Structure formats: structure tokens, C-alpha cells
Amino acid sequence: MIFSHASGSVTLKGALFPEHQPKFHMQTKGFAADGTAIVYDHATDIHYIDVTIRDTRAVFGSLRTFIESTVSWSKETFSATPDSTVDWGSGLGSVVTVKFWESNDIYDPAQVAPGVFEASLRMVKV
């Protein structure tokens, strides 16, 4: 898997467990000041991409630098190229444009084997 931006890229070669999770919001419901219900129909869909990464501390360091310095957390979009057997909604191995969304453990990945660490990363497809 490769994350790339005009000013840099990072390649992840460890065991990856990507998952594409589309979320669909078909209506927005609310109440007006006079108490009447207001419903807006629309088809907003949000595509989250969750990835569990297993790799060395050095790779996690490169990933943190990419997220912090290259794409400024969620400020900049970047291209994510999955492995050829992975479909993130655009076809097997197809490049998708994403933004960083969250990671609960990228700064302190859990050690799962000698020299191997694991952390999760969530991106949102734009």
C-alpha cells in the first residue's frame, strides 16, 4: 500500500487488513422553532477506509511524519493505492483520494511480536 502526496510518500509493506465501510445518510430530520418537523431528503454517503497495519517502529515513524508534515493531518488530501487484491470502492487496486480521519494508536503502536507493532488508521474517501 502506498500513500502519496505531491510533497512525499510512504510505502507500507507489513500485514495490512483494509476494510471499506460505506455509511449512507438518506435524511436529515429537525424541528423548526414552531415545533413542526422538517425533513431534508438527500443521499449523502461517507466512505471510511479502516486499515490495521503491522510493521516496524521505523515504518510507523515514517507514517506519522507523512500524516503530520506532508498532509497536515486532515487538511490535505492524498492518494492511497491499495494492494492489487483490495477494493476500496473504485475497483481492485485502484487509487483513491482520501483524507486522514483518525488513529487511536499511531503514536504508541502495540507490540504483537518481536520487532512487529500494530496500529489502526481510518481515512475518509473524498
N, C-alpha and C positions, 0 to 999 in steps of 0.2 A: 504494500500500500504506500502511496506517495501523496504527501500533502505539499502543494506548491503554490507559490505566490510570485509576483514579479521580482521581489527582492530576496527570495530564498526558498529552500525546500527542505523537507525531511523525509527520509525513507524508513518505514517500519517493516522489519523482516521477521519479527517474533510471531508467536502463535496469536492469531487475531480471530476474534469471534464477533464479526459485524452483524448488526441487526437493523433492519429498516422498519420504522414504526410510523405509518401514516396516521394522523389524527384529523378527523373531519368535524367541523363545526358548521351545522346547517342553519342554525337560527341564533339570533341574539334577542333575548327577552328582557323587558324592562317595564317600569311603571312611570307614567307621567305624573306631574305634580297633582293633577286632579284625581289620581287613583286609577285611571284607565290603563289597561295593559297595552304595551307596544311590542310588536314582534317584527324584526327585520329578517327576511329570508335572504340568505346568501350561501355560497358554497366555499367557505374558507377551509383550505386544507394545509396542515402543517406536517412536514415530513422530518421526523427526528431520525438521526443515524447514531446508534449506540455501538461503540467498539470497546471490547475488552482487549487490552494489549498486554502481552507477556514478553518482556525483553530485559536488557541490561540497564543498569542505572545510567550509563552514558547515553543510551538512546532516549531515556526519559528526560535527561538534561537537554538534549537537542530538541525534543518535542516542546519542553517548557519554554526554551528560548524562542522557538518558532511562534508559539502562541502569544508570548508576552511582547516580543520585539518586532517580529515580522508582520503579524496580523493584528497587533494591538488588542488582544483578547477578542471581543466580538465586533470591533469597529470595522475591520476589513474582511472582505470575502476572500476565500481561497479555493483552489481546485483540489478535490480529493479523488485520487484514482485508486479504486479497489483492485484486488486480485481478479484475474480473469474469470473466476468461478462465482463472483459475488455480484448481485444485482441490487443497487440502491435506488431502483425506480426508473432508471434510464437504460437498462439493458446490462447484460453481463459484462463486467469490466469497464463500463463506460464512466467517463469523467463526470463528476457532479460538482456544482458550485455550492459551497457551504459556508456557514459562519460557526465559529466556536460557540457552544452554548454553555456547557458546564462540565466539570470534572470534580468528583468528590475526593479524589486521592492522587492526583497527578504530582503533587509536591511530596507525598510520602507513600510511594507505592508499596504494597505488601510483598514481602519476600515469600515466594511459593516453592522455591528450590534453591540450592546453592548458586548464587550469581544470577538468578532469574527473579524478576519482580513483575507485579501485575497491578494494573490500574485501569479504570474505565474512563471513557471520554464520550461526551454527547455533542453532536453537531446538529445544526438545523439546515435543511436544504433550502436554498433561496432561488 
